Structures are given as structure tokens and as C-alpha cells.
Amino acid sequence: MIGLIVRFIVSALVLMAVSYLSPGFVVQGGFTGALIAAIVIAVLGYIAESLLGDKISPQRRGVVGFITAAVVIYLAQFIIPNLLSVSILGALISAFVIGLIDAIVPTVVR
């Protein structure tokens, strides 16, 4: 349970950093907004991974995983429109930046 909480806190911090670095990707509401966005993106990612298999998981992310991550990020804005605003280019850039950050600071608790 503690590992899950740490994962969401790290993910929220990553989203805040990506919001600062990526044009077309805005997280509103400070850390709370980023935490809610991290939870929504994680749930959507889990659903996508359940439907498409583990080939799109962060550990095996290729082109399909990258595009899936961008789609998940883009769709999340429709679930929490007051907290997340993402353009298509912003979703692609943020998926790339999140992938880079995830390679350096993994958010998966093992």
C-alpha cells in the first residue's frame, strides 16, 4: 500500500515537471491536480494494458506503447477537464518526456 502511494506521488511530481517542460500539456490545481491526473492516467493505462496486452507496458514500450501512452494522456483530459489540458502535440511530447523520465526514475514499485 505504501508503495502504491509513493508511486502516485512520484507520478504526480513527474506530471508537474512535464507540465512545465512540455508545450500543450497543462496540469492545473497544483500538486492535488497532478495527483488526480496521475490516478486517472494510471487507471486509463491499466485499462489499455488489459485490452492490448503487456506489449504496451512501460517496461516494453515501443512505438505502440508510445502512441498508446499519448492517447491515454490525451483521453485523460476529457475525464478531468478542469485539471488537465492537452493538445495532440502536447500528448505526444509529454508521452516522450514521461518515457524518458520513467527510464531514469522508474515509477513502478517492484
C-alpha positions in Angstrom: 0.0 0.0 0.0 2.8 2.4 0.8 4.5 1.5 -2.5 1.3 2.5 -4.4 1.1 5.8 -2.6 4.8 6.5 -3.3 4.2 5.6 -7.0 1.4 8.1 -7.3 3.3 10.8 -5.6 6.3 10.3 -7.9 3.9 10.2 -10.9 2.3 13.5 -9.8 5.7 15.1 -9.5 6.6 13.8 -13.0 3.4 15.3 -14.4 4.1 18.6 -12.8 7.6 18.6 -14.3 6.2 17.6 -17.7 3.6 20.4 -17.5 6.5 22.8 -17.0 8.6 21.4 -19.8 6.1 20.4 -22.5 4.1 22.9 -24.6 0.4 21.9 -24.9 0.3 20.0 -21.7 -1.1 21.8 -18.6 -1.9 20.4 -15.2 -4.0 22.8 -13.1 -4.7 22.6 -9.4 -1.1 22.3 -8.2 0.0 19.0 -6.6 -3.5 17.9 -5.9 -4.5 18.3 -9.6 -1.3 16.4 -10.7 -2.1 13.6 -8.2 -5.7 13.3 -9.5 -4.3 13.3 -13.1 -1.8 10.7 -12.2 -4.5 8.4 -10.9 -6.7 8.9 -13.9 -3.8 8.3 -16.3 -2.8 5.2 -14.3 -6.4 3.8 -14.5 -6.7 4.5 -18.2 -3.2 3.0 -18.8 -4.3 -0.1 -16.8 -7.4 -0.5 -19.0 -5.4 0.0 -22.2 -2.8 -2.6 -21.0 -5.7 -5.0 -20.1 -7.2 -4.6 -23.6 -4.0 -4.6 -25.6 -1.7 -6.8 -23.6 1.6 -6.2 -21.8 3.4 -5.2 -25.0 2.4 -1.6 -24.3 3.6 -1.6 -20.7 6.2 0.9 -19.7 8.9 -1.8 -19.4 8.3 -2.9 -23.0 7.3 0.4 -24.6 8.0 0.6 -28.2 6.2 2.7 -30.9 2.8 1.1 -30.0 3.4 1.8 -26.3 4.5 5.4 -27.0 1.4 6.1 -29.1 -0.8 4.3 -26.5 0.7 6.5 -23.8 0.0 9.6 -25.8 -3.6 8.5 -26.4 -4.1 7.7 -22.7 -2.8 11.2 -21.8 -5.0 12.9 -24.4 -8.1 11.0 -23.3 -7.5 11.8 -19.6 -8.3 15.4 -20.2 -11.9 14.5 -21.1 -12.3 12.8 -17.7 -10.8 15.7 -15.7 -11.3 18.7 -17.9 -10.8 21.2 -15.1 -7.4 19.8 -14.1 -5.8 18.7 -17.4 -5.5 20.3 -20.8 -3.6 18.5 -23.5 -3.2 19.2 -27.3 -2.3 16.3 -29.6 1.2 17.6 -29.9 1.3 18.1 -26.2 0.3 14.5 -25.6 3.0 13.2 -28.0 5.7 15.4 -26.4 4.6 14.6 -22.8 4.5 10.8 -23.6 8.0 11.1 -24.8 9.2 13.1 -21.8 7.4 10.9 -19.4 9.0 7.9 -21.1 12.5 9.5 -20.7 11.8 10.3 -17.0 10.4 6.8 -16.4 13.6 5.3 -17.8 15.7 7.4 -15.3 13.3 7.3 -12.3 11.0 4.3 -12.6 7.6 4.8 -11.1 6.8 1.0 -11.0 7.3 -0.4 -7.5 8.9 -3.8 -7.5 
